[in-house]
Amino acid sequence: MAKQTLSNWEGRHKSPAYWWSVGFGSGLLKPAPGTWGSLVGLVLGYGLVGIVGGFWWLIVAIISVTLVSIFAISAIEKATGIHDAPEIVIDEFAGQWVAMLPLAFFPFGIWELLTCFGLFRLFDIIKPWPIGLLDRKVSGGFGVMVDDLVAGVIAAAILVVLIFYTPIF
């Protein structure tokens, strides 16, 4: 069953919560809006990691975006009755940033960045336990955000293992 979209919500273009939640328009790109949102998150995260104190900038961004997003997404759900519309991709930004946290501690190049992106997308799409459980059981704006944050944690953990224990990196 396809997810319901926000395309029929008349108030969407006037709503700051809508523009925030769709990643300032990146979630409107087709096909695969979640992948586009993750890609924008990767680019923004690269900018945050590249500055002095990148780890702490990522932490601040993750916490700030998550808190604002919980309220914004909850407001959209209240206005529309639609849970986790496909064009909502701000959760991909935060999840991708969590996956990128290890990059703040290691020299990295394009392969590490692409691996980070690929791992996060893999776990966000296939939703293994506990990600799938959280996706199904937790509602509201927090529910939309939490499965992507956990996917980011798992991707980050695997990225660390790959960096330390494989000759690829």
Order of alpha helices (4+ residues) and beta strands (2+ residues): alpha-alpha-alpha-alpha-alpha-alpha-alpha
